[in-house]
Amino acid sequence: MAGSVLLIAWNLINIKDIIEILKISYAEATILIGTFFSTLFIQLEFAIYVGIILSIGFYLRRTSRPKIIEVAPIQDIQNRIIRNIHRYSLDVCPQIKIIRIDGSLYFGSVDYVQKELGKIIQNNTKHLIIVAKGINFMDASGVHFLESEVYRIEKLGCNVKICSLKGTVLDEIKSMPIYNSFLVRYLTNNTKDAISELLRHINQERCSQCSARIFNECVNFPANGVHEKKENDIG
C-alpha cells in the first residue's frame, strides 16, 4: 500500500517544471522550496498556509514597488512612439522629463513612488509628464498622493501633466470629489497633448541651444536663438 502511494506521488511531480521555476523566478523558487520543506516538518494543512503567506508576501512586495521608467519619443519617426530611454538609447529633453509608472498606485506603493520621484525631480528639471497608462489600479490614497506630489513639485517651480490614464481607472476615480477639484486640471488624453501644453512654458533661450530636439514640435523653435512662436502649429 505504501509503495502504491509513493508511486502515485512520484508521478504527480513534474521535474521539468520545478527546474524551470528554480531557474526563472527567485520569488516562485522561494515559495516552492519553503512550501516543500514546510511539509516535511509541520502538518500538511499548515504547510499549505506557509506557501500562501509566502505568495502574498512576494506579491505585496512586487506591487508596492511599481516600475518608474524614464521615457522619450523615438527620434526620426513621424508617429510619436514613447519608449524606455535606456533600452533604446534615446536622447531626452533637458527641460521636459517624461516618466511612466508601471504598476498599481495604492496605499502600499505611494511611499516608494514618492521616494523615486524625489530622485527624478532635480534642480534642472522644470517640467514633468507622468505617463499613467501603466497604472492598473488607483485607490483614494493614490489619488491624494498625486495631489500632494503635484503641489510639492509645483512649489519647486515645475509644471506637471498626467496623461494616458486608463479608462477603467478613470471611471473609478471620477466619483471622488478630488477629481473635479484637483486632478482634472492636470489630466490630458495623451502624451501629444501633454507635450504641446508644456512646450508653451519652456525656456526658449535654452531651447535654442538644445541639440536633442526630440519632439516633432521642436521645428517651431529655431536654433539661432530667436524663437518665432507658431501657436497654431503646436499640438
FIMAR-993103 format. One record per atom (N, C-alpha, C): residue in three letters; y negated, x, z negated. Coordinates in steps of 0.2 Angstrom, whole numbers, plus 2048, in hexadecimal, padded with zeros to 3 digits. Each point is the difference from the previous one (the first is absolute). Example, Ala and Ser with C-alpha at 12.3 -4.5 7.8 and 13.67 -1.06 7.14 Angstrom:
ala81C8427D9ala7FA7FC800ala7FA804800ser7FB7FE804ser7FA8047FFser7FB7FC7FD
//
This chain:
met806804800met7FA7FC800met7FA804800ala8008067FCala7FA8047FFala7FF804807gly806801803gly7FF804807gly7FD7FB805ser8027FA800ser7FD7FB805ser7F87FF7FFval7FE8007F9val7F98007FFval7FC806802leu8038067FFleu7FD806802leu7FF800808leu8067FE803leu800800807leu7FA7FB803ile8007FA7FDile7FB7FB802ile7F98037FFala7FF8037FAala7F98037FFala7FE806804trp805804802trp7FF806805trp7FE7FD806asn8037FB803asn7FE7FD806asn7F97FD800leu7FD7FE7FAleu7FA7FD800leu7FA806800ile802806800ile7FB805800ile7FF803807asn7FA800802asn7FE802806asn7FD807800ile804805801ile7FE8077FFile7FA802804lys8007FD806lys7FB802805lys7F97FE7FEasp8007F97FEasp7FA7FE7FEasp7FD8037F9ile8058027FCile7FD8037FAile7FD807802ile803804804ile7FE806802ile7F97FF804glu7FF7FB804glu7FA7FF803glu7FA7FE7FBile8027FC7FBile7FB7FF7FBile7FE8067FCleu8058047FEleu7FE8067FDleu7FC805804lys800800806lys7FC804804lys7F97FE802ile8007F9801ile7FA7FD802ile7FB7FF7FBser8027FC7FBser7FB7FD7FBser8018037F9tyr7FB8037FDtyr8018037F9tyr8007FA7FBala7FC7FB801ala8007FA7FCala8077FC800glu8027FF806glu8077FC800glu8068057FEala7FF806801ala8058057FDala8008007F9thr7FB8007FDthr7FF7FF7F8thr8037FA7FEile7FE7FA803ile8037FA7FEile808800800leu802802806leu807801801leu8048047FBile7FD8067FFile8048047FBile7FF7FD7F9gly7FA7FE7FEgly7FF7FD7F9gly8057FA7FFthr8007FC805thr8057FA7FFthr807802800phe802805804phe807802800phe8028037F9phe7FC8057FDphe8018037FAphe8007FB7FAser7FB7FB801ser8007FA7FBser8067FC7FFthr8047FF806thr8067FD7FFthr8068047FDleu7FF8067FFleu8058047FDleu7FF8007F9phe7FA7FF7FDphe7FF8017F9phe7FE7FA7FCile7FE7FA804ile7FE7FA7FCile8047FA804gln7FF7FB7FDgln8037FA803gln7FE7FE807leu8047FD804leu7FE7FF807leu7FA7FC801glu7FF7FB7FCglu7FA7FB801glu7FA8047FEphe8008047FBphe7FA8047FEphe7FF805805ala805803803ala7FF805805ala7FC7FD806ile8027FA802ile7FC7FD805ile7F97FF7FFtyr7FE7FE7F9tyr7F98007FEtyr7FD806801val8038067FFval7FD807801val7FE801807gly8047FE805gly7FE800807gly7FB7FC802ile7FF7FA7FDile7FB7FB801ile7F98037FDile8018037FAile7F98027FDile7FE806804leu805805802leu7FE806804leu7FC7FD807ser8037FB803ser7FE7FE806ser7F97FD7FFile7FF7FC7FBile7F97FD7FFile7FB8067FEgly8028057FDgly7FC8057FEgly7FD804806phe805802805phe7FE803806phe7FC7FC804tyr8017F9800tyr7FC7FC805tyr7F98007FDleu7FF7FF7FAleu7F98007FDleu7FD806801arg8038067FFarg7FD806801arg7FE801807arg8047FE805arg7FE800807arg7FA7FB802thr8007FA7FDthr7FB7FB802thr7F98027FCser8018047FBser7FA8017FCser7FC806803arg803803805arg7FD806803arg7FF7FF808pro7FC7FB802pro8007FF807pro7FD806804lys802801806lys7FE805804lys7F97FF802ile7FC8057FFile7F9800802ile7FF805806ile7FF7FE806ile800805805ile7F9800804glu7FE806801glu7FA800804glu801800808val7FD7FB803val8017FF807val7FA801804ala801800807ala7FB800805ala8027FE806pro7FB7FE805pro8037FE807pro802806804ile8057FF804ile803805804ile7FB801805gln7FD806801gln7FB802805gln8037FF807asp7FB800805asp8017FF807asp8057FB802ile8007FA7FCile8037FA802ile7FB7FA800gln8007FC805gln7FB7FB800gln8017FB7FBasn8077FE7FFasn8017FB7FAasn8008047FAarg7FD7FC7FBarg7FF8037F9arg8078007FCile804806800ile8068007FCile7FF8047FAile8017FE7FAile7FF8037FAile8068037FEarg8008077FEarg8068037FEarg7FF8057FBasn8058037FDasn8008057FAasn7FD806803ile7FA8037FDile7FD806803ile8048067FFhis8058007FBhis8048067FFhis806800805arg8037FB801arg8057FF804arg7FE801808tyr7FA7FE802tyr7FE801807tyr7FB805801ser7FE8047FAser7FB805801ser7FA7FD803leu7FD7FB7FDleu7FA7FD802leu7FA8037FDasp7FA800804asp7FA8017FDasp7FD7FA7FCval7FC8017FBval7FD7FB7FCval7F8800801cys7FE7FA7FEcys7F8800800cys7FE8027FApro7FB805800pro7FD8037FApro7FC7FB7FBgln7FF7FA803gln7FC7FB7FCgln8047FA7FEile8057FE804ile8047FA7FFile8078027FFlys8027FE7FAlys8078027FElys8047F9801ile806801803ile8047FA801ile8078017FCile8027FC7FBile8068007FDile8047FA801arg8078017FFarg8047FA801arg8048007F9ile8017FA7FDile8047FF7FAile8067FD803asp8068037FEasp8077FD802asp8037FE7FAgly8017FA7FEgly8037FE7FAgly7FC7FA7FCser8037FE7FBser7FD7FA7FCser7FA8037FCleu7FB7FB7FFleu7FB8027FCleu8007FB7FAtyr8038027FBtyr8017FB7FAtyr7FE8047FAphe8017FD7FAphe7FE8037FAphe8048077FEgly806801803gly8048067FFgly7FE806804ser7FC7FE805ser7FE806805ser7F8801800val7FC7FC7FDval7F9801801val7FE8077FDasp8038027FAasp7FE8067FDasp801806805tyr806800803tyr801805805tyr7FC800806val7FE7FB802val7FC7FF806val7F98027FEgln7FE7FF7FAgln7F98027FEgln7FF807800lys8068037FDlys800808800lys7FF803807glu8047FD804glu801803807glu7F97FF804leu7FD7FA7FFleu7FA7FF803leu7FA8057FDgly8018017FAgly7FB8057FDgly801807803lys806802802lys801806803lys7FD800807ile8007FA804ile7FE800807ile7F97FF800ile7FD7FD7FCile7F87FF800ile7FD8067FEgln7FD804804gln7FD8067FEgln7F97FF802asn7FC8067FEasn7F97FF801asn7FD800807asn804802804asn7FE800807asn8037FA804thr8037FB7FCthr8037FA803thr7FB7FB7FFlys7FD7FD806lys7FA7FB7FFlys8037F9801his8057FF804his8037FA802his807800800leu8037FA7FEleu8077FF7FFleu8037FA803ile805801804ile8047FA802ile8078007FDile8017FA7FDile8077FF7FDile8047FC805val805802803val8047FD805val8067FC7FBala8007FA800ala8047FC7FBala8067FD803lys802802806lys8057FD804lys8078017FDgly8008067FCgly8068027FCgly8017FD7FAile7FB7FC7FDile8017FC7FAile8047FA800asn8068007FDasn8047FA801asn7FF7FB7FBphe7FD8027FAphe7FF7FB7FBphe7FA8027FCmet7FC7FC7FDmet7FA8017FCmet7FF7FB7FBasp8008027FAasp7FF7FB7FAasp7F98007FEala7FF7FC7FBala7F98007FDala7FD8077FEser8058047FDser7FE8067FEser7FE805806gly8037FF805gly7FF804806gly7F97FE803val7FF7F9800val7F97FE803val7FA8037FChis8017FF7F9his7FB8027FChis7FF808800phe806803801phe7FF808801phe7FC801806leu8017FD806leu7FC801806leu7F97FF7FEglu7FE7FA7FCglu7F97FF7FFglu7FD8067FCser8038027FAser7FE8057FCser7FF807804glu805801804glu800806804glu7FB801806val7FF7FA803val7FB800805val7F98017FDtyr7FF7FC7FAtyr7F98017FCtyr7FF8087FEarg8068037FEarg7FF8077FEarg7FF804806ile8037FF806ile7FF804805ile7F97FF803glu7FD7FA800glu7F97FE802glu7FB8047FClys8028017F9lys7FB8037FClys7FF808802leu805802803leu800807803leu7FC801806gly7FE7FA803gly7FC800806gly8047FF806cys8067FD7FFcys8057FF806cys8007F9802asn8027FF806asn8017F9802asn8077FF801val8037FA7FFval8077FF800val8017FA804lys806800804lys8027FA804lys8088007FFile8037FA800ile8077FF7FFile8027FC806cys805802804cys8027FD806cys8077FF801ser8027FC804ser8077FE802ser8047FE7FBleu7FE7FC7FBleu8047FD7FBleu8047FB802lys8078007FFlys8057FC802lys7FE7F87FFgly8017FC804gly7FF7F97FFgly8037FD7FAthr8068027FFthr8047FD7FAthr7FC8027FAval7FE8067FFval7FD8037FAval7F97FC800leu7FD7FF805leu7F97FD800leu8017F97FEasp8057FC802asp8017FA7FEasp8017FF7F8glu8038057FDglu8018007F9glu7FA8017FCile7FB804803ile7FA8027FCile7FA7FC801lys8017FC805lys7FA7FB802lys7FE7FB7FBser8057FF7FCser7FF7FB7FBser7FD8037F9met7FF806800met7FD8037FAmet7F9800801pro7FC7FF7FBpro7F97FF800pro7FD807803ile8038057FEile7FD807802ile800801807tyr8047FC804tyr800801807tyr7FA7FE803asn7FD7FB7FFasn7FA7FD803asn7FA8047FDser8008027F9ser7FA8037FDser800807801phe805803802phe800808801phe804802807leu8067FF800leu805803805leu7FE7FE807val7FE7FA801val7FE7FE807val7FB804804arg7FB8037FCarg7FB804802arg802807803tyr8068027FEtyr802807802tyr8067FF805leu8037FA801leu805800805leu7FE7FF807thr804804804thr8007FF807thr8067FF803asn8017FD806asn8067FE803asn804807802asn7FD805803asn803806802asn7FC8067FFthr803806802thr7FD8067FFthr7FA801805lys8007FD806lys7FB800805lys7FA7FD7FDasp8007FA7FCasp7FA7FD7FDasp7FE8047FBala8048037FCala7FE8047FAala7FD806802ile802804805ile7FD806803ile7F97FE803ser8007FB803ser7F97FE804ser7FB7FE7FAglu8027FD7FBglu7FB7FE7FBglu7FE8077FCleu8048047FEleu7FE8067FDleu7FD805804leu801800806leu7FC805805leu7F87FE800arg7FF7FA7FEarg7F87FF7FFarg7FD8037FAhis8048037FChis7FE8037FAhis8008077FFile803803806ile8018077FFile7FA804801asn8008077FEasn7FB804801asn800803807gln7FB7FE804gln800801807gln7FF808802glu7FC8037FBglu7FF807801glu8078047FFarg8047FE7FBarg806803800arg8057FF806cys7FF7FA802cys8047FE806cys7FF804806ser7F9801801ser7FF804806ser802807800gln8028037FAgln803806800gln8088007FFcys8037FA800cys8077FF7FFcys804802807ser8058047FFser804801806ser8067FC801ala8027FC7FAala8067FC800ala8007FA805arg7FB7FC7FFarg7FE7FA804arg8077FC801ile8037FE7FBile8067FD800ile8007F8802phe7FA7FD800phe8007F9801phe7FE7FF807asn8027FA803asn7FD7FE807asn7F97FF7FFglu7FD7FE7FBglu7F97FF7FFglu7FC806800cys8038067FFcys7FC806800cys7FC802806val8027FD806val7FC801806val7F97FD7FFasn7FF7FC7FBasn7F97FD7FFasn7FC8057FCphe8038067FEphe7FC8057FCphe800806803pro7FA801804pro7FF807804pro8018067FBala802805803ala8018067FDala7FA805800asn7FB7FE802asn7FA804801asn7FB7FF7FAgly8027FC7FBgly7FC7FF7FAgly7FC7FA800val8007FD806val7FC7FA801val8057FA801his7FF7FB7FChis8057FA800his7FC7FA803glu8037FE806glu7FD7FA803glu8057FA7FElys7FE7FD7FClys8047FA7FDlys8017FB805lys8067FE801lys8027FB804lys8047FB7FCglu7FD7FB7FDglu8037FC7FBglu8057FB804asn7FE7FE806asn8047FB804asn806803802asp801807800asp806803802asp8058027FBile7FD8007FAile8048027FAile8047FA7FEgly8078017FFgly8047FA7FEgly8047FE806
//
